[in-house]
């Protein structure tokens, strides 16, 4: 763990750059050794990682392995089996004027890489970019999200015990530390997070012409094919519910946000309201439907359409109860909102008059358990 008092940021970055310039990180042997050490870190500290994820997000061990440890382990193994291939020169054609010369493309590491990870998957979205940076032969600074403090502390205290501390460092801190880091010159920045913070990162990178990769939260649709059989529709409903709450209980950028359908099936758009309001209620696994809109649209539909809508509502409610029980607040195996700030933001949305009046299933909150 690096303390960032005084000029420690510059000092740490200077050491990393000297290590890279020495050529130490370029060899296949070094890259493979670091990847193997990272794999050992995961295996040796599985229980500690589960505990940290439980503390920060309430994740249960099954979810933690599926979305965090398992992802990292698979990525490490894949990289280990492909490092030699990635490093190998690639043949390239040459213009006739250069005959009989032969051309090659030589993959080269960029240098010093800064990685900002996010809080919703604080282990996998921290270590997966590190794996890529190591595999490419770079020196690395990892800045974990301060909103997942237990996982951040784990990474800061554990990584130096396994990986080369002269080439790979973890720097903890909040916005002030992030600003200090962004003032430095980097050869690559990898950021996972919100568009608003990404703008700050990219604005800082422009000053040094630093290439940036940003992985941002977006909007993920589900596409419904209404030519499918009723049994397929039932399966699809289950997958919408699982796709919304399964990854980090709705706090994932890959969670379902809305549904796309053909215009002639517009009366099925009740599912759009379902998925949007599922996001609002991700802290306690309940289901919202915009009932007033449904009643307003009913006059435009024939009886069969309305019956279909009601059956969809019941199917979704039934699926929610099957997945999360009658009292989701008591569940011990469901993730929680990351902190009170985000909890209050969702609570304010629920308390808006139009939303509050439209709840037909769920709607309870638990401030103590988030």
N, C-alpha and C positions, 0 to 999 in steps of 0.2 A: 504494500500500500504506500502511495506517495503522499507526503504532506506538502501542501502547496503554499507554504509561507515564503515570503520574500521572492527570491529568484529561482525557486525550485522548478517551476515550469520550464524556464529556459535551460536550466541545468539538465533536467531529465531529457528534454528534446535533443540537447546537444550530444548527450551520451548515445541516444538512439541513432542519431545521424552518423556519429563516428563509427558505430557498430556496422551500420549498413555500408558505409564507404570502405570499410575494411574488407568487404566481400564475404563476410562470415555467413550471412543469411542466404547467399546465392546457391550454395551447394544443395544437391538433392539429399545428402546425408543429414544436413542440419534441418531441412524442412520436414523430412520424415521423422526425425528424432523429436521435434516439437509436436508434431501431430500425434505421435504415439504417446507422448507425455500428457497431452490434453485428453486423450482417450483414457489414460490411466487415472487422471484427475477425476473424470466423471465416474468411473467405476469405484474408486476409493471413497468418494464423498457423496454417494447416492442419497443416503439418509439425511445428510446435512443440506443437500439441495432441496429435498422434499420439505424439510423443516422450514427453510427460507421461503420457499414458494407458498407454503401454508401461511406463514406469518404475513407476507406482503399481500397476497391475493386470495387466500383461503383455498388454494388448489389442493385437491386430493392426490394421492400418489399415482393413481391410474392416469388421471389427466396430466399430471406433471411429467410422467414418463412419455406419454403419447405425444405431447406438444412441446416438450422441452428436452429431456435427456435423450429420448429416442431419436429426435431430430438431429441432435448434435452427434450422437454416436454414428448414425447413418452417414452424416456428412463427412466425418473424419475418415471412416472406412472408405468411402468413395474417393476422397482426395488422396489417401494413401495409395490406392490402386491406380491412380491416374497421374500422379506427380511427374513421373518419368516421361509420360506421353506429352503432358503440357509443356515440359521444358525442352523437348526435342525440337531441333530446327525443322522448319517446314520449307520444302522446295518451292521456288518461285520462278516464274518465267522471266526471261530477260529480252529486251529489244534486240533485234538482229544486229544492230550497230555494235553491240558489246560482245558478239560472238568471238571466241569460244567461251566467254565467261559464263559462270553458273551463278544463279541467285538463290539466296536463302533468307527466310524470315526467322530471326532469332528472338524468341520471347524473352523480354527483359523485365525485371521487377521495377516498380515505379520509384520506390524509396521509402519514405516515411508516411505511414497511413494513420489517419485519425478516424476512430469509429465511435459514433454516438449511438447507443442502444436505447430501446424503449422500455416502458414499465410493464406492458401487458404480457410480454413473453420475455422476462428479464434475463433468462439464462440462454435460451436458444437464439434470440435475436441479438445477444451480445457475442456469443461464441461462434455462431455460424459465420459472420463476417470476418472474425479473427482467423478462422480456419482458411477462408479464402485468401486473406492477406498473407498468412504464413506459407500457404501452398505456392503463392506467387513469389516468395522470397523477399518479403518486405519486413521492415521494422514496424512495430505497431504500438499505438496508444489507444487503449479502450477507456472510454468515459461512460460508465453505466448510468442509468437513470436514477436520480436521487429520490424519485417517487416510489421506488422499490428498494428501501434501505437495507433490508436483510440480505437480499440477493446481491446488491452492490457491495456490501461489506464482505460477503462470502467470496466474491470474485477478487476483490482487492487483497484479501488476506491469503487466498489459496493459490491463485495463479503464480505468484513468485516462487512458491514451493515446488512447482513442477516445470515451469517454462523458463527459458533463458531471460533473466531479468535485465540483461543489457540490450536486449532486442525487443522485448515485449513488456509493456508496463500498463498498469491500471491506475487511473487517476480519478478519485472520487470528488464530489462536490456538486454545488448547485449552479445557478445561472452565472454567478460571478466567475467561477472556475471555467465554465464553458466559454465565457467571453475572453478570458485569458488565453485559452487554448486557440480560439479562433483568430487571435491577433498574430499567432505564429505562422510561419510558412510551412505548408504541408505539400506532399506530392500527390496525395489522394485523400478525400474525405468521404466517408460513408455514413449517412445519417438515416435513422429510422425514427419517425415521429410525425408530428402534425405539420400541415402546410405553413402555418404561421411561423413556427420555429425554423422550418426549412428555408424560408425566405431570408432569415437572419444569417443562417449558415452560408447560403449561396452568395449573399451580399459580401460577407467577409472573405469568401474564397476568391471572389472576382479580383480583389486587390493583388493577389499573388498568382492569378491565372491558374488556380488549383482545380483540377477536375473533380467533380462531385457526383456521387450517386445518392439519390434520395429515394427511400421507400416510404410512401406516405399512406395515411388512412384514406380510403376512397369509399365508393358506394358499390356494393356487390349485388347484382340482380340474380333472381331465380327465374328461369324461363319455363313457363308451363305450356305443355302441349296438350290441348284439350281434345285431341283425337285419341288420346290414351284411354284405356279402360278404367272403370271406377276403382279397381284394385290398384292400378298404377297411380291414380290420383291420391289414394290413401297413403301409399308409400311416399309420394312426393310431399304430402303434408307432414309426415313424420320427419322427412329430411329437412324441410324448412325449419321445423322446431329444433331439430338437432343442429342444423347449420347455424342457427341464430345463437343458441345458448351453449352449445357444445364447447366451442373454443373460448375459454376465459369468460364464460357466462355473458356473452354479448359484447365484450370489450375488445374484440378482435377486428382488425381491419378487413378480414375475410368473412366476417359474419354477414348473413343475409340481411339486406336492407330493403329491397323492393322486388316486385314481381313484374315480369314482362309477358304480355299476352297479345294476341291479335285483337284488332279493334272490334271485330264482330263479337268477341267474347268479353266486352267491357263490363258486363254485369258480374263477372267473376272477380272484379278488382277489389272485392272485399279483402282478399288476401294481401293486397298492398297495404291496406290499413293495419292488418294483423301484424305484418312484419315490421312496419314502421313503429308501431306501439310496443312490439316486443322489445325493441331497442330501448325504449324509455323505461321498461320494467325489468331490465336485465339483472337488477340487484336482488330480485326475489322471485324470479321465475314465474311470473303471472302473465296473463294474456289480455290485451286491450283490443277492442274493436270500436270503430267509430259508428256507434249505433244510430246517431241522429242522421248521418249521411245515408246509412242503409235504409232507414225509413223514408227519407226524402227521395231515394231512388226507386223505392218499391212501386210507385205509381207508374213507372215506365216499364216495368217488367210484367210478364204474365205470371200466373200462379206457379208454373213449373220453375221459372227462374228464381222466384222468391224462395220456394222450397229448397232449391239447390243451395242458395246462399245460406239458409238456416242450417242445412245439413253440413255445410263447410264449417260454420261456426261451431257446431256441436263436435265435428270431427277434430277440430283444433283444440277445443276445450278438453275433449277426451284424451287426446295425445299429450297435452300438458300435464294432466292428472296422472297419466300412466308413467310419464317420464319423471315427474317431480313430486307426485303425491298430493294429498289434500291440503297439506300445510307446508309449503316450500320453505317457510321461515325457519323450520326446525331441521332442515336438511344440513348434514355435516359434510356432504360430498359435492357441494356446489360452490363455485368461486364467488367471491364477494367484490364489491366495488373497491377500487384501489385505495381511496382515501375519502375523507369527509368532504373535501372540496368538490370532487366529482359526484359524490352522493347528493350533495345539496343542489348541484346543477340539475340532476335528474329529478330530484324532488320538486324543484320549481317548475319543471316542465309538466309534471303530473298534476300540479295544483292549478294550472291554467284552467279557467272555467270550462272552456269547450272540451278539453281533455277529461277533466274530472267528471263532467256530465255524461261522457261517452263510455265509461268503463262498464263492461258487462261481465267480466271475469277477472278476478285478482284485484290489484290496486293497493294492496297493503304494503307498508314499508317497515323497516326495522333499522332505526338509526344506530342502535348499539352494535348490531352485527354487520351493518352496511350491506 
